[in-house]
Amino acid sequence: MAAVDFPSSKHFIDGEWVAARDGDTLDIVDPATQQVITKVALSGGADVDDAVAAARRASPAWAATNPSERGTLIRRWADLILADVEALAAVEAQDVGKPLSGGRTNIYIAHDIVNYFAGAADKLTGVTLPTRSPDYLGYTVPEPYGVCAVVIPWNVPAVLMAANVAPALAAGNTVVLKPSEIAPLTPFALAELARRAGFPPGVINVVAGGPDAGAALTSHPGVDHISFVGSTATGRAIMTAAAQNLVPVKLELGGKSPNVLFADADLDTAIEAVVASITENAGQNCYAGSRLLVQASVHDEVVERVAAAMAAVKTGPWDADLDMGPLVSAAQFARVSGFLEDTPREGARLVTGGAPTGDGWFVQPTVYDGVDAGMRVAREEVFGPVLAVQSFRDTAEATELMNATDFGLLACIWTNDVSRALRLAKDVRSGQVAVNQFHDAGVIGFPFNMQKDSGFSRGGGYGALREYTQEKGVAIRLLAR
């Protein structure tokens, strides 16, 4: 990663690469080999204090900066990301364990998000309100919160950093980012590129650490807004901590997304997408298509074809650039392995996979059929390449199965019947709906919305800028002169 080198055993505070106050470091491990790649500073409470203080000092000047100038800096950052796509892709792929092509895709997405908010920085406006007489004037002003804490997980760090940091900066906030201690390298590399782009010291700060650092940041009295991406359980804990300081929170949490496949769908296109939706990043995505709901009349054919495609998925280390990499850590490997042990005991039929494979934290792409709504594999987020298949007879039953989950992130509907697709899109309790595709390919500014236990966030979409602002209302009585 020569083009995006940053010092080892350091974190990024107040525009400088500095060691942790107590000198502690954290080993970063390649999931495919379980070998140490490098070290970063292990942040503690004192380091979080330093980062928040730096962001607080930088906040007034950054908020007062001409928004067009903020946009120019953000675009310069985007340009540097685009110039270093290959180096950044290698960092992301090795750190997370995904194939190099997957890392490259993530960097391109991150670039597009940063570039989008560069253009949005000077487009943020208030509204003029109607009045009861011409003697009054009313209007609103969107203002930055101040210091934004951003906590992201390890699965797509480049994308999640871009989706949260870029709109926060564009709106005039300063940021303290805590990436996952499992995969912090791409956020550090992006911070180095932000430094080169010319952001003032303290506007962007990145500290790596475990749950203690996360708790110190999200409960810090110097933080004005919290954005968290991660598990539903941790999201609830963060809301509890934020309540003590009355700090607004936005949460992007888990998912149990269904691909709903009707008999009239284009099966060739749908099956390819279904397999990709659960094997991309080894299924370690909140929106992964972990449930396949298939109409009874094509059930057997679809399960057979999906199983054959899953069995053909090639796994290997990031630099082999095959179809799928390993799980990210020993803890994640243990979690997924637990589902592989429990699901057959609950009565589901193993169709393919179901076991670890090779060296490192690899597991086979796995399909279970005959799953019912009460099984753990149907209810809980596995975060691995494990597909649960359920069968339905008609649209009403499909709707019932789609909504039979505590989560509400994404639903994908495969049908050539437009009326059916629109009816299901209306009736599903999900923040996002895709029809005849997986996710939102081709839509610019698509909101990463969510409902129910999946949280509440717009996740880098067209409305994200307003999530990082508070609205001030101004009412003026015009005096006669």
C-alpha positions as CSV (number, residue, x, y, z in Angstrom):
1,M,0.0,0.0,0.0
2,A,2.9,2.3,-0.7
3,A,0.8,5.2,-2.1
4,V,-1.4,5.3,1.1
5,D,1.2,4.5,3.7
6,F,0.6,5.7,7.3
7,P,2.7,5.1,10.3
8,S,2.2,1.8,12.2
9,S,1.3,1.7,15.9
10,K,-0.3,5.2,15.6
11,H,-3.7,6.7,15.4
12,F,-4.8,10.0,13.8
13,I,-5.6,12.9,16.2
14,D,-5.6,16.7,15.5
15,G,-4.0,16.2,12.1
16,E,-1.1,14.1,13.3
17,W,-0.2,10.5,13.6
18,V,0.5,9.8,17.3
19,A,1.0,6.9,19.6
20,A,-1.6,5.9,22.2
21,R,-1.0,7.7,25.5
22,D,-0.1,4.5,27.3
23,G,1.8,3.1,24.3
24,D,-0.5,0.1,23.8
25,T,-0.8,-1.3,20.3
26,L,-3.2,-3.7,18.5
27,D,-2.3,-6.5,16.2
28,I,-4.2,-6.5,12.9
29,V,-4.6,-10.0,11.5
30,D,-5.1,-11.3,7.9
31,P,-8.2,-13.5,8.2
32,A,-7.0,-15.9,5.5
33,T,-3.6,-16.7,7.2
34,Q,-4.2,-15.6,10.8
35,Q,-0.9,-13.8,10.5
36,V,-0.3,-10.3,11.8
37,I,-0.3,-7.6,9.0
38,T,0.7,-4.6,11.1
39,K,0.0,-2.8,14.3
40,V,-2.1,0.3,15.2
41,A,-2.4,2.3,18.3
42,L,-4.9,0.8,20.8
43,S,-6.9,3.8,22.0
44,G,-8.1,4.2,25.5
45,G,-10.2,6.7,27.3
46,A,-7.4,9.3,27.4
47,D,-6.9,9.0,23.6
48,V,-10.7,9.5,23.1
49,D,-10.5,12.6,25.2
50,D,-7.7,13.9,23.1
51,A,-9.6,13.2,19.8
52,V,-12.8,14.8,21.1
53,A,-10.9,17.9,22.4
54,A,-9.2,18.3,19.0
55,A,-12.6,18.0,17.2
56,R,-14.1,20.5,19.6
57,R,-11.3,23.0,19.0
58,A,-11.7,22.7,15.2
59,S,-15.5,22.8,15.2
60,P,-16.2,26.6,15.2
61,A,-13.8,27.4,12.3
62,W,-15.0,24.4,10.2
63,A,-18.7,25.3,10.8
64,A,-17.9,28.9,9.7
65,T,-16.0,27.8,6.6
66,N,-17.8,28.7,3.3
67,P,-19.7,25.5,2.4
68,S,-18.3,25.7,-1.2
69,E,-14.8,25.6,0.3
70,R,-15.8,22.6,2.4
71,G,-17.1,21.0,-0.7
72,T,-13.8,21.7,-2.5
73,L,-11.8,20.0,0.2
74,I,-14.1,17.0,0.3
75,R,-13.9,16.7,-3.5
76,R,-10.1,16.8,-3.3
77,W,-10.3,14.0,-0.8
78,A,-12.5,12.1,-3.3
79,D,-10.0,12.7,-6.1
80,L,-7.2,11.2,-3.9
81,I,-9.3,8.2,-3.1
82,L,-9.9,7.6,-6.8
83,A,-6.2,8.0,-7.6
84,D,-5.3,5.3,-5.1
85,V,-8.1,2.8,-5.8
86,E,-5.8,-0.2,-6.2
87,A,-3.7,0.4,-3.2
88,L,-6.8,1.1,-1.0
89,A,-8.6,-2.0,-2.5
90,A,-5.7,-4.2,-1.3
91,V,-5.8,-2.7,2.2
92,E,-9.6,-3.3,2.5
93,A,-9.4,-6.8,1.0
94,Q,-6.6,-8.1,3.2
95,D,-7.9,-6.5,6.4
96,V,-11.4,-7.8,6.0
97,G,-10.6,-11.0,4.1
98,K,-12.7,-10.3,1.0
99,P,-11.5,-10.9,-2.6
100,L,-9.5,-8.1,-4.1
101,S,-12.3,-7.3,-6.6
102,G,-14.6,-6.9,-3.6
103,G,-12.2,-4.5,-2.0
104,R,-12.0,-2.6,-5.3
105,T,-15.8,-2.3,-5.5
106,N,-15.9,-0.9,-2.0
107,I,-13.4,1.8,-2.7
108,Y,-15.2,2.9,-5.8
109,I,-18.4,3.1,-3.8
110,A,-16.7,5.0,-1.1
111,H,-15.3,7.4,-3.7
112,D,-18.7,8.0,-5.2
113,I,-20.3,8.7,-1.8
114,V,-17.5,11.2,-0.8
115,N,-17.8,12.9,-4.3
116,Y,-21.6,13.1,-3.9
117,F,-21.4,14.9,-0.6
118,A,-18.7,17.2,-2.0
119,G,-21.3,18.5,-4.4
120,A,-24.0,18.6,-1.7
121,A,-22.0,20.8,0.8
122,D,-23.3,24.1,-0.6
123,K,-26.8,22.9,-1.5
124,L,-28.0,22.6,2.1
125,T,-30.8,25.2,2.6
126,G,-33.5,26.1,5.0
127,V,-37.1,27.2,4.1
128,T,-39.0,30.4,4.2
129,L,-42.3,30.0,6.0
130,P,-45.7,31.6,5.2
131,T,-46.9,34.3,7.7
132,R,-50.2,35.6,8.8
133,S,-49.4,39.2,7.7
134,P,-46.7,41.0,5.7
135,D,-45.4,42.3,9.0
136,Y,-43.7,39.0,9.9
137,L,-40.9,36.9,8.4
138,G,-40.2,33.3,9.2
139,Y,-37.4,31.0,8.0
140,T,-35.3,28.1,9.1
141,V,-31.5,27.6,9.1
142,P,-29.8,24.1,9.1
143,E,-26.8,24.1,11.4
144,P,-24.2,21.5,12.2
145,Y,-24.4,19.7,15.6
146,G,-20.7,20.2,16.3
147,V,-18.6,17.1,17.2
148,C,-20.0,13.9,15.7
149,A,-18.9,10.5,17.0
150,V,-19.0,7.8,14.3
151,V,-18.6,4.1,15.2
152,I,-18.4,1.6,12.4
153,P,-17.9,-2.2,12.1
154,W,-15.4,-4.2,10.2
155,N,-17.3,-5.5,7.2
156,V,-17.2,-2.6,4.7
157,P,-15.1,0.0,6.5
158,A,-14.4,2.2,3.5
159,V,-18.0,2.5,2.5
160,L,-19.3,3.1,6.0
161,M,-16.6,5.7,6.7
162,A,-17.6,7.5,3.6
163,A,-21.3,7.2,4.2
164,N,-21.1,8.8,7.7
165,V,-18.0,11.0,7.7
166,A,-18.6,12.7,4.3
167,P,-22.1,14.1,5.0
168,A,-21.1,15.1,8.6
169,L,-18.2,17.1,7.2
170,A,-20.2,18.6,4.4
171,A,-22.8,19.8,6.9
172,G,-20.0,21.6,8.9
173,N,-19.4,19.1,11.7
174,T,-16.1,17.8,12.9
175,V,-15.7,14.0,13.4
176,V,-14.2,11.4,15.7
177,L,-14.3,8.1,14.0
178,K,-13.8,4.8,15.8
179,P,-13.5,1.9,13.3
180,S,-13.6,-1.7,14.5
181,E,-10.5,-2.9,16.1
182,I,-10.7,-5.9,13.8
183,A,-10.4,-4.0,10.5
184,P,-9.2,-0.3,11.0
185,L,-6.7,-0.1,8.2
186,T,-8.8,1.4,5.4
187,P,-10.2,4.1,7.7
188,F,-6.6,5.0,8.7
189,A,-5.5,5.1,5.0
190,L,-8.5,7.3,4.2
191,A,-7.6,9.6,7.1
192,E,-4.1,9.9,5.6
193,L,-5.6,10.9,2.3
194,A,-7.8,13.5,4.0
195,R,-4.7,14.9,5.7
196,R,-3.0,15.2,2.2
197,A,-6.2,16.8,0.9
198,G,-5.7,19.7,3.3
199,F,-8.4,19.3,6.0
200,P,-7.6,21.5,9.0
201,P,-6.3,19.6,12.1
202,G,-9.0,18.2,14.3
203,V,-11.7,18.1,11.6
204,I,-11.2,14.4,11.1
205,N,-9.8,12.2,13.9
206,V,-9.6,8.3,13.8
207,V,-9.0,6.2,16.9
208,A,-9.0,2.4,17.0
209,G,-9.9,0.4,20.0
210,G,-12.3,-2.2,21.4
211,P,-15.5,-1.8,23.3
212,D,-13.9,0.4,26.0
213,A,-12.9,3.0,23.4
214,G,-16.4,2.8,21.9
215,A,-18.0,3.3,25.2
216,A,-15.7,6.2,26.1
217,L,-16.6,7.9,22.8
218,T,-20.4,7.4,22.7
219,S,-20.8,8.5,26.4
220,H,-18.4,11.4,26.1
221,P,-19.9,14.8,27.2
222,G,-18.0,16.6,24.4
223,V,-19.9,14.7,21.7
224,D,-22.9,16.4,20.1
225,H,-24.2,13.6,17.8
226,I,-23.6,9.8,17.5
227,S,-23.8,7.6,14.4
228,F,-23.4,3.9,15.0
229,V,-23.3,1.0,12.6
230,G,-23.3,-2.5,14.1
231,S,-25.4,-5.0,16.1
232,T,-28.8,-4.3,17.5
233,A,-27.7,-5.2,21.0
234,T,-24.9,-2.6,20.9
235,G,-27.2,-0.1,19.3
236,R,-29.5,-0.3,22.3
237,A,-26.6,0.1,24.7
238,I,-25.4,3.2,22.8
239,M,-28.9,4.7,23.0
240,T,-28.8,4.2,26.7
241,A,-25.5,5.9,27.0
242,A,-26.5,8.8,24.8
243,A,-29.6,9.4,26.9
244,Q,-27.4,10.5,29.8
245,N,-26.1,13.4,27.7
246,L,-29.3,13.9,25.7
247,V,-27.3,13.4,22.5
248,P,-29.2,12.5,19.2
249,V,-28.4,9.1,17.8
250,K,-28.7,7.5,14.4
251,L,-28.4,3.7,14.2
252,E,-27.8,1.3,11.3
253,L,-28.2,-2.1,12.8
254,G,-28.8,-5.7,11.7
255,G,-30.9,-7.4,9.0
256,K,-32.5,-10.6,7.9
257,S,-33.2,-9.7,4.3
258,P,-35.4,-11.9,2.1
259,N,-35.1,-12.6,-1.6
260,V,-38.8,-13.4,-2.5
261,L,-38.8,-15.5,-5.7
262,F,-42.1,-16.0,-7.6
263,A,-42.5,-18.7,-10.3
264,D,-42.8,-16.1,-13.1
265,A,-39.4,-14.5,-12.3
266,D,-36.4,-14.7,-14.6
267,L,-34.8,-17.6,-12.7
268,D,-31.4,-17.3,-14.3
269,T,-31.0,-13.7,-13.2
270,A,-32.6,-14.3,-9.8
271,I,-30.6,-17.3,-8.8
272,E,-27.3,-15.7,-9.7
273,A,-28.2,-12.7,-7.6
274,V,-29.5,-14.8,-4.7
275,V,-26.1,-16.6,-4.5
276,A,-24.1,-13.4,-4.8
277,S,-26.3,-11.7,-2.1
278,I,-25.3,-14.3,0.6
279,T,-21.7,-15.1,-0.5
280,E,-20.4,-11.5,-1.2
281,N,-18.0,-10.7,1.7
282,A,-18.8,-14.2,3.0
283,G,-22.3,-13.1,3.9
284,Q,-20.9,-10.5,6.4
285,N,-23.3,-7.7,5.4
286,C,-26.2,-6.3,7.3
287,Y,-28.3,-6.4,4.1
288,A,-27.2,-9.9,3.0
289,G,-29.9,-12.0,1.4
290,S,-29.9,-14.6,4.1
291,R,-33.5,-15.7,3.6
292,L,-34.8,-17.2,0.3
293,L,-38.6,-17.3,0.1
294,V,-39.5,-19.3,-3.1
295,Q,-42.9,-20.1,-4.6
296,A,-43.8,-23.8,-4.1
297,S,-44.3,-24.5,-7.8
298,V,-40.6,-23.8,-8.5
299,H,-39.2,-24.6,-5.1
300,D,-37.4,-27.9,-6.0
301,E,-35.8,-26.5,-9.1
302,V,-34.7,-23.3,-7.4
303,V,-33.2,-25.1,-4.4
304,E,-31.3,-27.5,-6.7
305,R,-29.9,-24.7,-8.8
306,V,-29.0,-22.5,-5.9
307,A,-27.3,-25.3,-4.1
308,A,-25.2,-26.2,-7.3
309,A,-24.2,-22.5,-7.6
310,M,-23.2,-22.3,-3.9
311,A,-21.2,-25.5,-4.1
312,A,-19.3,-24.1,-7.1
313,V,-18.2,-20.9,-5.2
314,K,-14.4,-20.8,-5.0
315,T,-12.9,-19.6,-1.7
316,G,-9.4,-18.3,-1.0
317,P,-7.3,-15.5,0.3
318,W,-7.8,-11.9,-0.8
319,D,-5.0,-11.8,-3.3
320,A,-6.2,-15.0,-5.1
321,D,-9.3,-12.9,-6.0
322,L,-11.7,-15.8,-6.1
323,D,-15.4,-15.7,-5.3
324,M,-15.4,-15.6,-1.5
325,G,-12.9,-15.1,1.3
326,P,-12.9,-16.2,4.9
327,L,-14.8,-14.9,7.9
328,V,-13.1,-12.0,9.5
329,S,-12.1,-13.3,12.9
330,A,-12.1,-16.3,15.3
331,A,-15.1,-14.9,17.1
332,Q,-17.1,-14.6,13.8
333,F,-16.0,-18.1,12.8
334,A,-17.2,-19.5,16.1
335,R,-20.5,-17.7,15.8
336,V,-21.2,-19.0,12.3
337,S,-20.0,-22.5,13.3
338,G,-22.6,-22.5,16.0
339,F,-25.4,-22.0,13.5
340,L,-23.9,-24.8,11.4
341,E,-24.2,-27.1,14.4
342,D,-27.6,-26.0,15.7
343,T,-29.6,-25.7,12.5
344,P,-29.8,-29.4,11.5
345,R,-30.7,-30.2,15.1
346,E,-33.6,-27.8,14.9
347,G,-35.0,-29.8,11.9
348,A,-33.8,-28.0,8.8
349,R,-32.4,-30.1,5.9
350,L,-28.8,-29.4,4.9
351,V,-28.6,-29.1,1.1
352,T,-25.0,-28.1,0.6
353,G,-22.1,-26.9,2.7
354,G,-22.4,-26.8,6.4
355,A,-18.8,-27.1,7.5
356,P,-15.5,-25.2,7.8
357,T,-13.1,-25.6,4.9
358,G,-9.4,-25.1,4.4
359,D,-7.0,-23.0,6.5
360,G,-8.0,-19.7,8.1
361,W,-11.5,-18.9,9.1
362,F,-13.2,-20.3,6.0
363,V,-16.6,-21.9,5.9
364,Q,-18.5,-23.5,3.0
365,P,-21.3,-21.6,1.4
366,T,-24.3,-23.3,3.0
367,V,-28.0,-23.9,2.1
368,Y,-30.7,-25.1,4.5
369,D,-34.1,-26.0,3.2
370,G,-37.3,-26.8,5.2
371,V,-36.6,-23.8,7.5
372,D,-39.5,-22.5,9.6
373,A,-39.9,-19.1,11.1
374,G,-39.1,-20.3,14.6
375,M,-35.6,-21.5,13.9
376,R,-32.6,-19.4,14.9
377,V,-31.3,-19.4,11.3
378,A,-34.6,-17.8,10.2
379,R,-34.7,-15.3,13.1
380,E,-31.2,-14.3,13.9
381,E,-28.5,-12.5,11.9
382,V,-25.9,-15.2,11.1
383,F,-23.4,-12.8,9.3
384,G,-22.0,-15.7,7.3
385,P,-22.6,-17.5,4.0
386,V,-25.7,-19.3,5.3
387,L,-28.9,-19.3,3.3
388,A,-32.3,-20.3,4.9
389,V,-34.9,-21.4,2.4
390,Q,-38.7,-21.2,3.0
391,S,-41.6,-22.0,0.7
392,F,-44.8,-20.1,0.1
393,R,-48.0,-20.7,-2.0
394,D,-49.3,-17.2,-2.9
395,T,-48.7,-13.5,-2.5
396,A,-50.4,-13.3,0.9
397,E,-48.2,-16.0,2.4
398,A,-45.1,-14.4,0.8
399,T,-46.0,-11.1,2.5
400,E,-46.5,-12.9,5.8
401,L,-43.1,-14.6,5.6
402,M,-41.3,-11.4,4.5
403,N,-42.6,-9.6,7.6
404,A,-42.0,-12.6,10.0
405,T,-38.7,-11.0,11.3
406,D,-37.8,-8.4,13.9
407,F,-35.6,-6.7,11.3
408,G,-36.6,-4.4,8.5
409,L,-33.7,-3.5,6.3
410,L,-34.1,-4.8,2.7
411,A,-36.5,-6.9,0.8
412,C,-35.9,-8.1,-2.8
413,I,-38.8,-9.1,-4.9
414,W,-38.4,-11.2,-8.1
415,T,-41.5,-11.2,-10.3
416,N,-42.6,-10.1,-13.8
417,D,-46.0,-9.0,-12.4
418,V,-45.8,-5.3,-11.9
419,S,-48.9,-5.1,-9.8
420,R,-47.7,-7.9,-7.5
421,A,-44.3,-6.2,-7.1
422,L,-45.9,-2.8,-6.2
423,R,-48.3,-4.4,-3.7
424,L,-45.5,-6.3,-2.0
425,A,-43.3,-3.2,-1.9
426,K,-46.2,-1.4,-0.1
427,D,-47.0,-4.2,2.3
428,V,-43.5,-5.2,3.4
429,R,-42.1,-3.6,6.6
430,S,-38.7,-2.7,5.3
431,G,-36.7,0.4,4.8
432,Q,-35.6,-0.6,1.3
433,V,-37.2,-2.6,-1.5
434,A,-35.5,-3.9,-4.6
435,V,-37.4,-5.4,-7.5
436,N,-35.7,-7.8,-9.9
437,Q,-32.3,-6.9,-8.6
438,F,-30.5,-7.3,-5.3
439,H,-30.2,-4.0,-3.5
440,D,-30.1,-0.6,-5.3
441,A,-27.8,-0.9,-8.3
442,G,-28.1,2.1,-10.7
443,V,-29.8,4.6,-8.3
444,I,-27.8,7.6,-7.3
445,G,-28.4,8.9,-3.7
446,F,-30.4,5.9,-2.8
447,P,-31.2,6.1,0.9
448,F,-30.0,3.2,3.1
449,N,-33.2,3.3,5.1
450,M,-34.3,0.8,7.8
451,Q,-37.2,0.0,10.1
452,K,-37.9,-2.1,13.2
453,D,-34.8,-3.6,14.9
454,S,-32.7,-2.6,11.9
455,G,-32.5,0.9,13.3
456,F,-33.2,4.4,11.9
457,S,-30.8,6.0,9.5
458,R,-30.6,7.2,5.9
459,G,-27.1,5.8,5.5
460,G,-25.4,8.0,3.0
461,G,-28.4,8.6,0.8
462,Y,-29.9,11.9,-0.6
463,G,-31.2,12.9,2.8
464,A,-28.1,12.0,4.9
465,L,-26.9,15.6,5.0
466,R,-29.9,16.6,7.1
467,E,-29.2,13.8,9.6
468,Y,-26.1,15.7,10.5
469,T,-27.8,19.1,11.0
470,Q,-30.2,20.6,13.5
471,E,-32.8,23.1,12.3
472,K,-33.1,26.5,13.8
473,G,-36.4,28.5,13.3
474,V,-36.3,32.2,13.1
475,A,-39.4,34.5,13.5
476,I,-39.1,38.2,12.9
477,R,-41.6,41.0,13.4
478,L,-40.9,43.8,11.0
479,L,-41.3,47.1,12.8
480,A,-42.6,50.2,11.1
481,R,-39.9,52.9,10.5
